[in-house]
Amino acid sequence: MRQADIARQLGTSRQSIFRTLKQTTQLLADHEKRRALYFRRDNYGTMSEHSNLIDAVTVLKSDGYKPTEIAATLDTSVASVLLVLQWIKDHPLHK
């Protein structure tokens, strides 16, 4: 299918689709840059499931996600997210 046909079916223009794709790509790049700034907690130099969860919750919380949204995004329980948020609060990176 040609791009023009796809745009016509969606009721928009090829330029609009291209702009949206470009904006989405830029949002992803910005998110990756912000995520790279966070210190990664790990145990003895190895990444564990727990440290990955802590990192993911930290990034999503800073992006404005609510605990229920974080749990849905990470496919985990809300209780787990709340425990991680409490742990982050009790163990700040910088004092």
Order of alpha helices (4+ residues) and beta strands (2+ residues): alpha-alpha-alpha-alpha-alpha
